[in-house]
Amino acid sequence: MPHAVVTLLQDALGAAVSIEPADLEASREDRSGWRSATAPLAVVHATSIDEVQAVMRIAHESATPVVPRGAGTGLAGGAIASPGAIVLDLSRMNRVLEISEADELAVVEPGVLNGALNDALAERGLWFAPDPASRAISTIGGNIATNAGGLLCAKYGVTREAVLGLAVVLADGRLLRTGHRTVKGVTGYDLTALFTGSEGTLGVIVEATVRLQPITAGTTVTVAAVFPDIEAAAAASAAVTAARLRPAVLELIDAAGLARVAAFLGADELAGTPLESLSPHESFLLAQCDGAGAADEAAEIARLFAAAGGRTTLSTDAATGERLLGIRRAVHPAFAASGQVLIEDVAVPRSRLPEMFRAIEEIGRRHGIEIPTIAHAGDGNLHPNFAFSGDEVPAHVWAAADDMFRAAVALGGTLTGEHGVGILKRRWLAAELGDDSFELQRGIKALFDPTGILNPGVMFESSAAPAR
């Protein structure tokens, strides 16, 4: 017999509701490595705001949990099936509704891919600046839900800076519109910013008005360097910041991560790049400069890299630059191909990067594990990757992660720079926020979602009532 809630959904939404085993199983995991204990009641492939509202009304009346989901590329377990839940898949809401060249904005549905939006904008001389490494497969809605950053955010800002307004379906099915189409707007509380980064716990994002920028004119100049060790590379990146330089991209890969990338890409792909002949312990630092002063900025960065001991190359060739940037974009596929990893995400002040890398190395030695690490060095956002064997993350890996999070906070940093809290980091949230802030944030969650049905277990422990 179908579950009563499934019957209600099928009556209201017909073929949009799936109880096919393959769909149910796929919704149990994302790219974090976390897998839910159970499959959901159903997956609803919504294609309109009306359908999302219908789902939320049924869920509200039946006290059934709802997990909003996009492309499933998250790295914190923030959009995976929870017990007795409806998974609300928004990936088919993938239309670009409007592009305004005059106002430099676009109105999009949440399932639009980052890369697809920029493809549509390119011929108009515009672009959407948030640039996660997964831009070819990640959705705008997911970027907004986690306030994603990426490779360019040190210069161009994280997702929050690019969101002007939202349409959000609330827990009871009401449609709320926030924000504005104007460059300025300070009427009332900034609910747009509140929903950005809320990880589906306050409402379901069904439309976004996003800020666009003119495509940066001029030649992009790429500087790449291989350093004898991670501390030299981290010191070089800190020197760039101290010199008041602001490259569009500043990315760092440590020796353990670099070895995985080199093995994944192969000798042919690396021929002619600084990675063609690597020695043990060497690390990689990549900068890209754009805009009118790109050549002078890149020349100064190359000088700083060389002064820090880097084997440095500089190129104004666009194809070469994209090839070098491809080394960085290959990191997560390379890690996935080399075995099980817990991909983490902390941020520290940029001046403390060398200390954080030293702390990660020491934690790895103490716990007897390898922690290949990459960093958006331009903004101090590190991604330590904890390698392990088996289907479950071992206790000693969680212990190492605990030490790593504490080290980041002790250096004036934070638990997450862009992946979100999800399920993976909720155990550490209160420790960073403090008691007062933690309770106030739980109160905000309760105000928007009084019955606790929206993404239960994400950020905070589940308080949802069991489904009837």
N, C-alpha and C positions, 0 to 999 in steps of 0.2 A: 504494500500500500504506500503511495506517495505521502510524504510528510504533509500535514495540513498547510503549512506555509508555502511549500512548493506548489501545491494545488492552487492556492491563491495567486501566486506569481504567474503560473501558467495560464490561469483564467484571464489575468490582466494583460499579460505581455506575450503570450503565445510562444513562438519559436525563438524569441530572445532569451528564453530560459533554457539552460542546459543542465541535465543531470548525467551526461555522458561521462563514463569513468575517466577518459583521457582529459577532459576539461577539469574535472574535479581534482585529479591528481596534479595537473600542471599548476593549479592555484595554491598548492601546499608549500611551495618554495619560491624564493627569489634567488638573486646571485650572492646572497650573504653566506650560503652554506647551511642556513637554518631551515629545517623542515618541520611543518606543523605535525602534531600527533595524529590529527584526524583530517579527513576530507570535509569540505563544507556541505551544507544541504544542497546548494545549487550555485551555479555561476550564471549571472545575468549579463548578457552582452548588450549593454544599453547603446542606443543610437540617437537619443534625443533627451532634452531636459525633461520632457513629459514622462519619459520612461523612468528616468532617475527618480523623479518625484513619486511616481507610482510605487517603486521599490521601497522608498523610505517611508511612505504612508503605511504600507503593509508591515514593514519591519517595526515601525513605531507602535502600531496597534497590537502586534503579536509579541512585542519585546524580543525581537530576533536581532542578534548582532549582524552588523554589516561591515564588510572589509572593502573599502574602495581600492581599486587596483588599476594600474596602467600597463606598462610594458613588462613589468616584473624584473626590471634591471636594478632594483634597490639593493643596498649592501648592509642593511641594518635589520632585516626581518620585519619591515614596516607594512607590508602589503600581502601577507600570506594568510591562508585560511585559518580561522579560529574555530573552536568547537561549536557546532550548531549554527554556524554563520551562513549568511548569503555573501558570496563574493561578487561585488559590483564592478564588472570589467568595463572600463571607459575607453578602451583602445580603439573602438569603432567610431567614437565621436572624434573624427579626425579631419574636420573641415577647417580651412582658413576662411573665416566668414567675411573679413574685410581687411584691406590694406589701404591706409590713408597716407599717401605721400606727403600731402600738405601738412598733416599733423604728426607725421613720423610715428605712427602707431599701427598695430594690427590687432584684430579681434579673432581669437582662435578658440576652437574646442580643445578639451584637455588631451585628446589622443593624438594631436599633431606632433610629429617627431621634430626634434631640434633641427636636424639636418634638412628635413623636407621644408620647414619654414624658411630657412636661409636659402634654399634653392629657389623658392618662389620669390624671395626678396631680391636676389642678386641682380636680376635684369632691371630693377628699379633703382639700383645704387644704394640699397639699404641692407642692414643686417640686424639680427637679434644677438646681442653680445654674450649672454651666458653660454659657456662652452664646456660642458662636462666631457670627459674623455669618451663617454658612451653616447655622444650626440647623435650618431647614426641610428641608434636604436632606442634612445630614451625619449620620453614624451614631455611636452611642455607642462602638462598637469602634474606629472611626477616631479619635475624640476621645482615647480611651485610648492608642492606638498612638502618637499624636503629642503626648500631654499638652497638648491644646488649651486655649487660654485664652478670649479673647473679650472682649465688651464689659463684663462684670460682674466680671471676676476680681480687679480691684484691691480690691474689697470682699468678694467671696464666694469667692475662690480659684480656682486653675486646676483642671483635671480631676483631677490627682493627689490633691488634698485631698478629693475626693468619691468616691474608689474605696476600698472596704473590702476587697474580695477579688476574685480572678479564677480562672477555669478556663482553662488554657492547654494546648494540644496541642504537645508538644515535637517536635523535628526527627525523632525516630525513631518518633513516633506515640503515645508515652506521654501520659497525661492527668495534669497537675499541677494541684492546687488550692492557692491561696495565700491568705493573709489570714484574715479572720474576719468575724463578724457583730456583734461587740461594738464599742462606741465606742473602747475602749482595747484594745491588744494588741501586745506587744513581744517575743513568743517568736521567737527566731532572727532571721536576717537578714530584712530587709523586701523580699521578692521581689516583692510587689505593686507597690511603688514602682519597683523595677528594671524590671519589664515595662512599666510605664506610661511611655510615651515611647520605647520601644525600637524602634518603627517596623517591627515584624514581623521583626526580625532575630534574636530569641531564641526565639520560639514564636508560635503562632497563638492569639489570644484568642478563646475560644468562649463565654464567659459572664462576666458581671460582677455583683458585688454593690456597689451604689452607695449613697452616703449621700444622704438627702433632707433638706430643710429645710421648716419651716412657711412658707407664703406670708406675706410681710412685710405686716403690717397697716398701715393708714393710707393717706393720700393720697400719691401720687408727684408730686413737683414738678419741673418741667422748666425749666432756664435755658438759653437759646440766645443766642449773641452773634456778631456779625460784626466782625472786627478789620481795621484798615487793612493789615496785613501779617502774615506768619507769625511773625515774631519777637515781635510784641505778643501774639499768641494763645498762643505757647509760654510766654511770660513769665507770662501770666494763669494757665495751667494749673499752672506751677511755684508760683505764689503760693497756689493752692488747697492744694497739698500742704504748703507751708510753714506754712499757717494751721492745720494739723492737721485738715483737713476730709477726709471720706472719702465722696464721692458714689458711688452705685452705678454710675454711668456718667460718664465724662469722655472725650469723643472729639473729635479735632481733624482738620480737613481743610484742606490748604493751598490756595492760589489755583488752581494747575493742576488739582488734583483736583476742586475745587469747580466749576470751569468745565465739566468733563466731566459731573459729576453734574447740574448745571443743564441742560445740553443733553440729557441722557438723560431726565430727569423731565419737562421742558417747563414752560412758563409756567403752565399751569392747575394742575399739581400743586404748584407753588411759591407760588401766590397766597396771600397772607395770612401767609407765613412770612418770617423775616428775609432769606431768599435771593431775595425777590421782585424786588429791585432791587440788583444787585451791581455794584460798580466793580472795575476791574482791580486785581489784587494782594490783594484782600480774602480773608481766611481765616475759617473757621467753627469755633466751639468749642461743644460741647453737654455739659451736665451734667444728670443726673437724680438726685434725692435721694429716698430712701424711709425708712420707719420713723417712729418717734414724733417725732423731731426734724427731720423733713424740711423743714418750712416755715422754721424758723430757719436751718438749714444752707443752704438754697437762697437765702434772702435775703442771707446773707453772701457766698455765691459770686457772686450778681448784683452785689453791691457791688465785689467784687474784679475781676470782668470789666469793669465800667464804669470803675474806676480805671485799668485797663490800656488803656483806649481803645476798649472794645467797645461796639457798638450793641446793647444788651441787652434781651431780653424774658424774662418769667417767667410760667409758666402752671401752674395746678393742674388743668387739664382733661385727662383721660386720653387722649381722642381726639387732642387737639393734641400731647400728649407723644409718642404713638405716631407721629404724622405727622412730627414733627421727627426722631425716632429712625429713621424710614424713610429720611430723607435719608442718614444714615450707612450703613444697610444696603444702600442702592442703589449704594454706591461700586464694588464689584467688578463687578456687572453693567454699570455705566456705563463702566468701564475696558475691559471685554471688548467692548462695543459700539463703542468709539471707535478700535480698532486693536490691534496687538500690544503687549503689555506683559509684562515680566518682573517678577512680583510678589515682592518680597523682604520680609524680616522680621528686624529687629534690635531689640535693647532696650538702653537705657542707664539709669543712675540718673535718677530723675524730675527732679532738680535740674539735670541736664545736657541736658534737652530743647532749650532754646534754642540751645545750642552745636551739638547734632547737626543741627538744622534748618539752621543756618548752614553746617555742613560739607556737607550734601546740596546746598544751593544752589550752593556753590562748586564741588563735584564736577560738577554738571550744566553749569555754565559752562565748566569746564576741558575737558570731553569733548564739548561741543556737543550735549547731549541734554536733553530735558525729563524731570524726575523728579517727577511728581505724588506727593505723600506724604500718608498718613493716619496717625493715631496713636491707640492706646489711651493717652491722655495720663495717665490715672490710674495706670498702672504703667510708663510709659516705653517701651512697645512700639510701634515705628514700622514702617510698611509702605511703604517707597519703591517706586515702580513705574517701571521703566525702559521708556520708550516706544521702539519701533523698527519698522522695516519689513522685510517678508520673512518666510520660514518659519524661518530660523535666527537665533539671537541673535548679533548681530555682535560681533566681537572688541572693539571700543571700548566696547560696553555691558558686557561682562564686565570690562574694565579699570576702568570706572567703578564697577561692583559691588565689585570688589576694593578700590578706594579707600574705598568706603562701609563695607565690613566692617571694614577696618583702623581707620577713624575711630571706629566704634562701640566696638571693643575698647579703643582708646586712651583713650576716655572712661570706661572702667570697665564697659563693656557686654558684649554677647554676640552671636554670629552669628544666633541664632534665639530668639525669645521663645515661639513657639507652633507654627510650621509644621513644625518638624523639620528635620533635616539632609538626608534623602533623597539624591537624586543631585546636586542642584544645589549643595549646600554642602560636599560631602565634601572638596573641594580645600582648604578653609580650616580644617577641623576640627582638625588637628594643631597649627596655629599658635595657636589659642585654648587648647586643652587643655594643651599642653606635652608633651614627649616621654614622661615617665613615665606620666602619666594616659592618654595616647593608647595606649600599649602595654598598660597594664592593661585598658583597655576592649576592645582587640582580644582580649586573653586571655579576658575574660568571654564575648565572642562565640564564641570557639573552644570554650569549655567547654560552652555550651549547644548549639552547632551545629558539632560537630567536622568534619563534611564540607563545611561552608559552603554548604548548599543553601537556607537561609532568606533570602529577599530579597537575593540576592547583588548587590553594587554599591551598596547603600544604606548610608549612613554611611561604610563602608570599601570600598575597591576589591574587586571580586569575587575570591573564592578558591575558588568552586565547581568541582568536577570536571565535565567535560563529560558530558552525558546519554548513557547507553548505549542 
